[in-house]
Amino acid sequence: MSNRAVLEVIALDEEDAVAAQAGGADRLELVTDMAADGLTPSRTGFAAIRAAVDIPLRVMLRLTDGFAAGDIDALVARASELREAGADAFVLGFLTPDGDADLVAVERLIAVLDGCRWTFHRAIDRAADRDAVRKQLADLPGLDTYLTAGAPTGVDDGLAVLAAESSRSGEPGYEPQILVGGGLRLDHLPELRAAGLNAFHIGGAARPNGWTSPVDPSAVRVWREALDG
């Protein structure tokens, strides 16, 4: 089995996708509207990206900014459309007002996903109890990844939590891979790798000129080389 670290890059369109793959990304997270922190792309947007690249894609399921599910009926309908278009891996995560996992919303969505793999995204960083959320979700089919910074404020403040959770790999609730993202910088990598973490997620770091500019393949390549080195 390969020991290559996973590098996931946010892509907004097919130009981003092609550039990220050229730079060495292993996987893309597909979103739209980063002003709202990443929402569900359209069926046509997904199809264009799927036709442009041949690396795995994970599609965001979220219709409004934040970690409340909102109109779950509308979101289920969008998820169904994306499945019909060929999407086979997703990103989602919702909390109740008390900071617990919103199991009603999550279970409705994964019923539509019908066995697809999915990431529980940074909602875990806003949870009242991270360990409790992991245990709430532990038996749900398809969950194989947590996207987390270890803290709501980002990786700088979450390093100790990330290392502690990595050390619990294989325990109940801790089987899914930890995908580190949220204020992640290159200088974090040595400490994270030493703690056994091997999957990383970047968005703005792949766009040196900001979110109004496309992914820069050379910026992605810097991350690829740092991880491979």
MIDOSE-1310 file (N, C-alpha, C; in nm, 2 decimals, decimal comma, always signed):
residues 229
msnr	+0,08/-0,12/+0,00/+0,00/+0,00/+0,00/+0,09/+0,12/+0,00; +0,05/+0,23/-0,08/+0,13/+0,35/-0,09/+0,12/+0,43/+0,04; +0,23/+0,49/+0,08/+0,24/+0,58/+0,19/+0,22/+0,72/+0,15; +0,19/+0,75/+0,03/+0,18/+0,89/-0,02/+0,07/+0,96/+0,05
avle	+0,10/+1,08/+0,10/+0,00/+1,16/+0,17/-0,10/+1,21/+0,07; -0,22/+1,22/+0,12/-0,33/+1,27/+0,04/-0,33/+1,42/+0,03; -0,35/+1,48/-0,08/-0,36/+1,63/-0,10/-0,49/+1,66/-0,17; -0,58/+1,72/-0,10/-0,71/+1,75/-0,15/-0,72/+1,91/-0,17
vial	-0,77/+1,95/-0,29/-0,77/+2,09/-0,32/-0,91/+2,13/-0,36; -0,96/+2,25/-0,31/-1,09/+2,30/-0,34/-1,09/+2,35/-0,49; -1,19/+2,31/-0,56/-1,21/+2,35/-0,70/-1,35/+2,41/-0,72; -1,35/+2,53/-0,78/-1,48/+2,60/-0,81/-1,53/+2,57/-0,95
deed	-1,44/+2,53/-1,04/-1,48/+2,51/-1,18/-1,38/+2,42/-1,24; -1,40/+2,39/-1,37/-1,31/+2,30/-1,44/-1,17/+2,36/-1,46; -1,15/+2,49/-1,47/-1,02/+2,55/-1,48/-0,94/+2,52/-1,35; -1,00/+2,54/-1,23/-0,94/+2,50/-1,11/-0,90/+2,35/-1,10
avaa	-1,00/+2,27/-1,15/-0,98/+2,13/-1,14/-0,86/+2,08/-1,22; -0,85/+2,13/-1,34/-0,73/+2,09/-1,43/-0,60/+2,14/-1,37; -0,60/+2,26/-1,32/-0,48/+2,32/-1,26/-0,44/+2,24/-1,13; -0,54/+2,20/-1,05/-0,51/+2,13/-0,93/-0,45/+1,99/-0,96
qagg	-0,51/+1,92/-1,06/-0,46/+1,79/-1,10/-0,32/+1,80/-1,16; -0,29/+1,91/-1,24/-0,16/+1,93/-1,29/-0,06/+1,95/-1,19; -0,10/+2,01/-1,08/+0,00/+2,04/-0,97/+0,02/+1,93/-0,88; -0,06/+1,82/-0,89/-0,03/+1,70/-0,81/-0,14/+1,67/-0,71
adrl	-0,26/+1,73/-0,71/-0,37/+1,70/-0,62/-0,41/+1,56/-0,64; -0,44/+1,49/-0,53/-0,50/+1,36/-0,53/-0,65/+1,35/-0,55; -0,71/+1,46/-0,50/-0,86/+1,46/-0,49/-0,90/+1,61/-0,49; -1,02/+1,63/-0,53/-1,08/+1,77/-0,53/-1,21/+1,77/-0,45
elvt	-1,22/+1,88/-0,38/-1,35/+1,91/-0,31/-1,42/+2,02/-0,40; -1,54/+1,98/-0,45/-1,61/+2,07/-0,54/-1,71/+2,15/-0,46; -1,70/+2,29/-0,48/-1,79/+2,38/-0,41/-1,82/+2,49/-0,51; -1,91/+2,58/-0,47/-1,94/+2,71/-0,53/-1,95/+2,81/-0,42
dmaa	-1,94/+2,94/-0,46/-1,97/+3,05/-0,36/-1,88/+3,04/-0,24; -1,75/+3,07/-0,25/-1,67/+3,07/-0,13/-1,70/+3,19/-0,04; -1,77/+3,29/-0,08/-1,82/+3,39/+0,01/-1,91/+3,34/+0,12; -1,97/+3,23/+0,09/-2,05/+3,16/+0,19/-1,98/+3,03/+0,24
dglt	-1,85/+3,03/+0,22/-1,77/+2,92/+0,28/-1,79/+2,79/+0,20; -1,84/+2,79/+0,08/-1,85/+2,67/+0,00/-1,98/+2,61/+0,00; -2,06/+2,62/-0,11/-2,19/+2,56/-0,12/-2,19/+2,46/-0,23; -2,31/+2,39/-0,24/-2,32/+2,28/-0,34/-2,31/+2,33/-0,48
psrt	-2,23/+2,27/-0,57/-2,22/+2,31/-0,71/-2,35/+2,26/-0,78; -2,37/+2,31/-0,90/-2,48/+2,27/-0,98/-2,45/+2,13/-1,05; -2,55/+2,07/-1,09/-2,53/+1,94/-1,17/-2,44/+1,96/-1,29; -2,46/+2,07/-1,36/-2,38/+2,10/-1,48/-2,24/+2,13/-1,45
gfaa	-2,22/+2,21/-1,34/-2,09/+2,24/-1,29/-2,01/+2,11/-1,25; -2,08/+2,02/-1,18/-2,01/+1,89/-1,15/-1,98/+1,82/-1,28; -2,07/+1,81/-1,37/-2,04/+1,73/-1,49/-1,93/+1,79/-1,57; -1,91/+1,92/-1,57/-1,80/+1,98/-1,65/-1,67/+1,95/-1,58
iraa	-1,67/+1,95/-1,45/-1,54/+1,91/-1,38/-1,51/+1,77/-1,40; -1,61/+1,68/-1,38/-1,59/+1,54/-1,40/-1,54/+1,50/-1,54; -1,58/+1,58/-1,64/-1,53/+1,55/-1,77/-1,39/+1,61/-1,79; -1,35/+1,70/-1,71/-1,22/+1,77/-1,73/-1,10/+1,70/-1,66
vdip	-1,13/+1,62/-1,56/-1,02/+1,55/-1,48/-1,05/+1,41/-1,45; -0,95/+1,33/-1,41/-0,98/+1,19/-1,38/-0,94/+1,15/-1,24; -0,92/+1,25/-1,15/-0,89/+1,22/-1,01/-1,02/+1,22/-0,93; -1,03/+1,16/-0,82/-1,15/+1,16/-0,74/-1,20/+1,30/-0,70
lrvm	-1,34/+1,30/-0,69/-1,41/+1,43/-0,66/-1,49/+1,40/-0,54; -1,50/+1,50/-0,45/-1,60/+1,50/-0,34/-1,68/+1,63/-0,35; -1,81/+1,61/-0,35/-1,90/+1,72/-0,38/-1,96/+1,77/-0,25; -1,95/+1,90/-0,23/-2,01/+1,96/-0,11/-2,16/+1,96/-0,11
lrlt	-2,22/+1,92/+0,00/-2,37/+1,93/+0,02/-2,40/+2,03/+0,13; -2,43/+2,15/+0,08/-2,46/+2,26/+0,18/-2,52/+2,37/+0,09; -2,64/+2,42/+0,14/-2,71/+2,53/+0,06/-2,70/+2,67/+0,12; -2,66/+2,67/+0,25/-2,64/+2,80/+0,31/-2,51/+2,80/+0,40
dgfa	-2,46/+2,92/+0,42/-2,34/+2,93/+0,51/-2,37/+2,88/+0,65; -2,27/+2,82/+0,71/-2,28/+2,77/+0,85/-2,30/+2,62/+0,86; -2,35/+2,58/+0,97/-2,35/+2,44/+1,00/-2,49/+2,39/+1,04; -2,59/+2,47/+1,01/-2,73/+2,42/+1,02/-2,78/+2,37/+0,88
agdi	-2,86/+2,26/+0,89/-2,89/+2,20/+0,76/-2,98/+2,28/+0,67; -3,06/+2,37/+0,73/-3,15/+2,45/+0,65/-3,26/+2,37/+0,58; -3,29/+2,40/+0,45/-3,40/+2,33/+0,38/-3,35/+2,19/+0,34; -3,37/+2,09/+0,43/-3,32/+1,96/+0,40/-3,38/+1,89/+0,28
dalv	-3,51/+1,92/+0,26/-3,58/+1,87/+0,14/-3,51/+1,91/+0,01; -3,48/+2,04/+0,01/-3,41/+2,09/-0,11/-3,27/+2,03/-0,13; -3,20/+2,01/-0,01/-3,07/+1,96/-0,02/-3,07/+1,81/-0,06; -3,17/+1,74/-0,01/-3,18/+1,60/-0,06/-3,21/+1,59/-0,21
aras	-3,29/+1,68/-0,26/-3,32/+1,68/-0,40/-3,19/+1,71/-0,48; -3,11/+1,81/-0,43/-2,98/+1,84/-0,50/-2,89/+1,72/-0,50; -2,88/+1,65/-0,38/-2,80/+1,53/-0,37/-2,84/+1,42/-0,47; -2,97/+1,41/-0,48/-3,02/+1,31/-0,58/-2,98/+1,34/-0,72
elre	-2,99/+1,47/-0,76/-2,95/+1,52/-0,89/-2,80/+1,49/-0,92; -2,72/+1,51/-0,82/-2,58/+1,49/-0,83/-2,54/+1,34/-0,84; -2,62/+1,26/-0,77/-2,60/+1,12/-0,78/-2,63/+1,07/-0,92; -2,74/+1,12/-0,97/-2,78/+1,08/-1,11/-2,68/+1,13/-1,21
agad	-2,61/+1,24/-1,18/-2,51/+1,29/-1,27/-2,38/+1,21/-1,26; -2,37/+1,12/-1,16/-2,25/+1,04/-1,15/-2,16/+1,07/-1,03; -2,20/+1,17/-0,95/-2,12/+1,20/-0,83/-2,12/+1,08/-0,73; -2,01/+1,04/-0,68/-2,00/+0,92/-0,60/-1,93/+0,94/-0,47
afvl	-1,90/+1,06/-0,43/-1,84/+1,09/-0,30/-1,88/+1,23/-0,26; -1,90/+1,26/-0,13/-1,96/+1,39/-0,09/-1,89/+1,44/+0,04; -1,93/+1,57/+0,07/-1,88/+1,63/+0,19/-2,00/+1,70/+0,25; -2,03/+1,67/+0,38/-2,14/+1,73/+0,45/-2,12/+1,73/+0,59
gflt	-2,20/+1,80/+0,67/-2,19/+1,81/+0,81/-2,28/+1,91/+0,87; -2,36/+1,87/+0,96/-2,46/+1,96/+1,02/-2,47/+1,94/+1,17; -2,49/+2,05/+1,24/-2,51/+2,05/+1,39/-2,64/+2,10/+1,43; -2,69/+2,05/+1,54/-2,81/+2,11/+1,61/-2,77/+2,24/+1,68
pdgd	-2,87/+2,32/+1,72/-2,84/+2,44/+1,79/-2,76/+2,41/+1,92; -2,77/+2,29/+1,97/-2,69/+2,26/+2,10/-2,55/+2,21/+2,07; -2,51/+2,20/+1,94/-2,38/+2,16/+1,90/-2,36/+2,01/+1,89; -2,47/+1,94/+1,88/-2,46/+1,79/+1,86/-2,47/+1,77/+1,71
adlv	-2,43/+1,65/+1,66/-2,45/+1,62/+1,52/-2,60/+1,61/+1,49; -2,64/+1,68/+1,38/-2,78/+1,67/+1,34/-2,80/+1,54/+1,26; -2,83/+1,44/+1,34/-2,85/+1,31/+1,28/-2,97/+1,30/+1,19; -3,07/+1,37/+1,21/-3,19/+1,37/+1,12/-3,15/+1,41/+0,98
aver	-3,08/+1,53/+0,97/-3,04/+1,58/+0,84/-2,93/+1,49/+0,78; -2,83/+1,44/+0,86/-2,73/+1,36/+0,80/-2,78/+1,23/+0,75; -2,87/+1,17/+0,83/-2,92/+1,04/+0,79/-3,01/+1,05/+0,67; -3,09/+1,16/+0,65/-3,17/+1,17/+0,53/-3,08/+1,18/+0,41
liav	-2,97/+1,25/+0,42/-2,88/+1,27/+0,31/-2,81/+1,14/+0,27; -2,76/+1,07/+0,37/-2,68/+0,95/+0,34/-2,77/+0,84/+0,28; -2,90/+0,85/+0,32/-3,00/+0,75/+0,26/-3,00/+0,77/+0,11; -3,00/+0,90/+0,06/-3,00/+0,93/-0,08/-2,86/+0,89/-0,14
ldgc	-2,76/+0,91/-0,07/-2,62/+0,88/-0,12/-2,60/+0,73/-0,14; -2,68/+0,65/-0,07/-2,68/+0,50/-0,10/-2,55/+0,43/-0,10; -2,47/+0,45/+0,01/-2,35/+0,38/+0,02/-2,22/+0,46/-0,03; -2,24/+0,58/-0,08/-2,13/+0,66/-0,13/-2,04/+0,70/-0,01
rwtf	-1,91/+0,71/-0,03/-1,82/+0,76/+0,07/-1,85/+0,91/+0,10; -1,83/+0,95/+0,22/-1,85/+1,10/+0,25/-1,76/+1,14/+0,36; -1,73/+1,27/+0,36/-1,65/+1,34/+0,46/-1,75/+1,42/+0,55; -1,73/+1,42/+0,68/-1,80/+1,51/+0,77/-1,70/+1,63/+0,79
hrai	-1,75/+1,74/+0,74/-1,65/+1,86/+0,73/-1,64/+1,93/+0,86; -1,60/+2,06/+0,86/-1,55/+2,13/+0,97/-1,66/+2,16/+1,08; -1,78/+2,11/+1,05/-1,88/+2,12/+1,16/-1,83/+2,06/+1,29; -1,74/+1,96/+1,28/-1,69/+1,90/+1,40/-1,61/+2,00/+1,49
draa	-1,55/+2,10/+1,42/-1,47/+2,20/+1,49/-1,56/+2,30/+1,57; -1,69/+2,30/+1,54/-1,79/+2,38/+1,61/-1,88/+2,30/+1,71; -1,85/+2,17/+1,72/-1,93/+2,09/+1,80/-1,91/+2,12/+1,95; -2,01/+2,09/+2,03/-2,00/+2,11/+2,17/-1,90/+2,01/+2,23
drda	-1,90/+1,89/+2,17/-1,81/+1,78/+2,22/-1,77/+1,70/+2,10; -1,65/+1,71/+2,06/-1,60/+1,64/+1,94/-1,60/+1,49/+1,95; -1,57/+1,44/+2,07/-1,57/+1,30/+2,09/-1,71/+1,24/+2,08; -1,81/+1,32/+2,13/-1,95/+1,28/+2,13/-2,00/+1,27/+1,99
vrkq	-1,96/+1,37/+1,91/-2,00/+1,37/+1,77/-1,95/+1,25/+1,69; -1,82/+1,22/+1,71/-1,76/+1,11/+1,65/-1,84/+0,98/+1,68; -1,88/+0,97/+1,81/-1,95/+0,85/+1,85/-2,09/+0,85/+1,80; -2,15/+0,96/+1,78/-2,29/+0,97/+1,73/-2,29/+0,92/+1,58
ladl	-2,18/+0,95/+1,51/-2,17/+0,92/+1,37/-2,11/+0,79/+1,34; -2,05/+0,72/+1,44/-1,96/+0,61/+1,41/-2,02/+0,50/+1,33; -2,15/+0,47/+1,34/-2,21/+0,36/+1,27/-2,27/+0,39/+1,14; -2,26/+0,52/+1,10/-2,33/+0,56/+0,97/-2,25/+0,51/+0,85
pgld	-2,32/+0,45/+0,75/-2,25/+0,40/+0,64/-2,18/+0,51/+0,55; -2,06/+0,48/+0,50/-2,00/+0,57/+0,41/-1,90/+0,67/+0,46; -1,91/+0,70/+0,59/-1,83/+0,80/+0,65/-1,69/+0,75/+0,66; -1,60/+0,81/+0,59/-1,46/+0,76/+0,59/-1,36/+0,88/+0,62
tylt	-1,40/+1,00/+0,64/-1,31/+1,11/+0,66/-1,37/+1,22/+0,75; -1,29/+1,28/+0,83/-1,33/+1,41/+0,90/-1,23/+1,52/+0,85; -1,29/+1,62/+0,79/-1,22/+1,74/+0,76/-1,22/+1,83/+0,88; -1,10/+1,86/+0,94/-1,09/+1,93/+1,06/-0,96/+2,01/+1,08
agap	-0,97/+2,12/+1,15/-0,85/+2,20/+1,18/-0,81/+2,17/+1,33; -0,90/+2,10/+1,40/-0,87/+2,08/+1,54/-0,93/+2,18/+1,63; -0,97/+2,30/+1,57/-1,02/+2,41/+1,65/-1,10/+2,50/+1,55; -1,20/+2,57/+1,60/-1,28/+2,65/+1,51/-1,20/+2,77/+1,45
tgvd	-1,09/+2,81/+1,52/-1,01/+2,92/+1,47/-0,90/+2,88/+1,38; -0,88/+2,75/+1,35/-0,78/+2,70/+1,26/-0,68/+2,61/+1,32; -0,59/+2,57/+1,23/-0,49/+2,47/+1,26/-0,39/+2,52/+1,37; -0,36/+2,65/+1,36/-0,26/+2,70/+1,46/-0,31/+2,67/+1,60
dgla	-0,44/+2,67/+1,63/-0,49/+2,65/+1,76/-0,53/+2,50/+1,78; -0,53/+2,42/+1,67/-0,58/+2,29/+1,68/-0,48/+2,18/+1,67; -0,35/+2,22/+1,67/-0,24/+2,12/+1,65/-0,25/+2,01/+1,76; -0,26/+2,05/+1,89/-0,26/+1,95/+1,99/-0,38/+1,85/+1,98
vlaa	-0,50/+1,91/+1,94/-0,62/+1,82/+1,93/-0,60/+1,73/+1,81; -0,54/+1,77/+1,70/-0,52/+1,69/+1,59/-0,43/+1,57/+1,62; -0,32/+1,60/+1,69/-0,22/+1,50/+1,73/-0,29/+1,40/+1,82; -0,37/+1,45/+1,92/-0,44/+1,36/+2,01/-0,54/+1,27/+1,94
essr	-0,61/+1,32/+1,85/-0,71/+1,24/+1,77/-0,64/+1,14/+1,68; -0,53/+1,18/+1,62/-0,45/+1,09/+1,54/-0,40/+0,97/+1,62; -0,36/+0,99/+1,75/-0,31/+0,89/+1,83/-0,42/+0,79/+1,87; -0,55/+0,82/+1,85/-0,66/+0,73/+1,88/-0,71/+0,66/+1,76
sgep	-0,64/+0,67/+1,65/-0,68/+0,60/+1,52/-0,72/+0,46/+1,55; -0,83/+0,41/+1,50/-0,88/+0,28/+1,52/-0,97/+0,25/+1,63; -0,98/+0,35/+1,73/-1,07/+0,34/+1,83/-1,22/+0,36/+1,78; -1,32/+0,32/+1,85/-1,46/+0,35/+1,81/-1,48/+0,50/+1,79
gyep	-1,52/+0,54/+1,67/-1,54/+0,68/+1,63/-1,42/+0,74/+1,57; -1,31/+0,68/+1,58/-1,18/+0,74/+1,53/-1,12/+0,66/+1,41; -1,21/+0,57/+1,35/-1,16/+0,50/+1,23/-1,15/+0,58/+1,11; -1,24/+0,68/+1,09/-1,22/+0,76/+0,96/-1,09/+0,84/+0,96
qilv	-1,04/+0,86/+0,84/-0,92/+0,94/+0,82/-0,94/+1,08/+0,86; -0,84/+1,14/+0,92/-0,84/+1,29/+0,95/-0,78/+1,36/+0,83; -0,86/+1,45/+0,78/-0,81/+1,54/+0,67/-0,79/+1,67/+0,73; -0,67/+1,72/+0,73/-0,64/+1,85/+0,80/-0,66/+1,96/+0,71
gggl	-0,75/+2,06/+0,75/-0,77/+2,18/+0,67/-0,84/+2,29/+0,75; -0,81/+2,41/+0,71/-0,86/+2,52/+0,78/-0,75/+2,61/+0,84; -0,70/+2,70/+0,76/-0,58/+2,78/+0,80/-0,45/+2,70/+0,80; -0,45/+2,59/+0,72/-0,33/+2,51/+0,71/-0,22/+2,58/+0,64
rldh	-0,10/+2,57/+0,69/+0,02/+2,63/+0,63/+0,13/+2,52/+0,61; +0,22/+2,55/+0,52/+0,33/+2,46/+0,50/+0,41/+2,43/+0,62; +0,43/+2,54/+0,71/+0,51/+2,52/+0,83/+0,44/+2,43/+0,93; +0,31/+2,40/+0,91/+0,25/+2,31/+1,00/+0,28/+2,16/+0,97
lpel	+0,33/+2,13/+0,85/+0,34/+2,00/+0,80/+0,43/+1,91/+0,88; +0,55/+1,96/+0,92/+0,64/+1,87/+1,00/+0,58/+1,81/+1,13; +0,51/+1,90/+1,20/+0,45/+1,86/+1,33/+0,34/+1,76/+1,30; +0,26/+1,79/+1,20/+0,14/+1,71/+1,17/+0,18/+1,57/+1,12
raag	+0,28/+1,57/+1,03/+0,33/+1,44/+0,98/+0,40/+1,36/+1,09; +0,47/+1,43/+1,18/+0,53/+1,35/+1,29/+0,42/+1,29/+1,39; +0,30/+1,35/+1,39/+0,19/+1,30/+1,47/+0,12/+1,19/+1,40; +0,16/+1,16/+1,28/+0,10/+1,05/+1,20/-0,01/+1,09/+1,11
lnaf	-0,03/+1,22/+1,09/-0,14/+1,27/+1,00/-0,09/+1,26/+0,85; -0,18/+1,22/+0,76/-0,13/+1,20/+0,63/-0,23/+1,24/+0,52; -0,32/+1,33/+0,55/-0,42/+1,38/+0,46/-0,44/+1,53/+0,48; -0,44/+1,61/+0,37/-0,43/+1,76/+0,39/-0,52/+1,82/+0,28
higg	-0,58/+1,93/+0,32/-0,68/+2,00/+0,24/-0,65/+2,15/+0,23; -0,64/+2,20/+0,11/-0,61/+2,34/+0,09/-0,71/+2,41/+0,00; -0,73/+2,53/+0,02/-0,81/+2,61/-0,06/-0,74/+2,74/-0,11; -0,74/+2,84/-0,02/-0,67/+2,96/-0,05/-0,52/+2,94/-0,07
aarp	-0,46/+2,84/-0,01/-0,32/+2,82/-0,03/-0,28/+2,78/-0,17; -0,38/+2,73/-0,25/-0,36/+2,70/-0,39/-0,39/+2,82/-0,48; -0,42/+2,93/-0,42/-0,45/+3,05/-0,50/-0,37/+3,17/-0,44; -0,25/+3,19/-0,47/-0,17/+3,30/-0,42/-0,23/+3,43/-0,44
ngwt	-0,31/+3,45/-0,55/-0,37/+3,58/-0,58/-0,51/+3,59/-0,53; -0,55/+3,50/-0,44/-0,68/+3,52/-0,38/-0,79/+3,44/-0,45; -0,91/+3,44/-0,39/-1,02/+3,36/-0,44/-1,08/+3,41/-0,57; -1,05/+3,53/-0,61/-1,09/+3,58/-0,74/-1,01/+3,52/-0,85
spvd	-0,90/+3,46/-0,82/-0,81/+3,40/-0,92/-0,82/+3,25/-0,92; -0,79/+3,18/-1,03/-0,80/+3,03/-1,03/-0,69/+2,97/-0,95; -0,70/+2,84/-0,93/-0,59/+2,76/-0,87/-0,47/+2,77/-0,95; -0,35/+2,79/-0,89/-0,22/+2,80/-0,95/-0,16/+2,66/-0,94
psav	-0,13/+2,59/-1,05/-0,07/+2,46/-1,04/+0,07/+2,46/-0,97; +0,14/+2,57/-0,99/+0,27/+2,57/-0,92/+0,26/+2,58/-0,77; +0,15/+2,65/-0,72/+0,13/+2,65/-0,58/+0,09/+2,52/-0,52; +0,01/+2,44/-0,60/-0,03/+2,31/-0,56/+0,10/+2,22/-0,56
rvwr	+0,18/+2,24/-0,66/+0,30/+2,16/-0,67/+0,40/+2,18/-0,55; +0,40/+2,30/-0,50/+0,48/+2,32/-0,38/+0,43/+2,23/-0,26; +0,30/+2,22/-0,25/+0,25/+2,14/-0,14/+0,28/+1,99/-0,17; +0,26/+1,95/-0,30/+0,29/+1,81/-0,33/+0,43/+1,77/-0,30
eald	+0,52/+1,86/-0,34/+0,66/+1,83/-0,31/+0,69/+1,83/-0,16; +0,63/+1,92/-0,09/+0,65/+1,92/+0,06/+0,60/+1,79/+0,12; +0,49/+1,74/+0,08/+0,44/+1,62/+0,13/+0,52/+1,50/+0,09; +0,57/+1,50/-0,03/+0,64/+1,39/-0,08/+0,78/+1,39/-0,03
g	+0,83/+1,51/+0,01/+0,97/+1,52/+0,06/+0,98/+1,46/+0,20
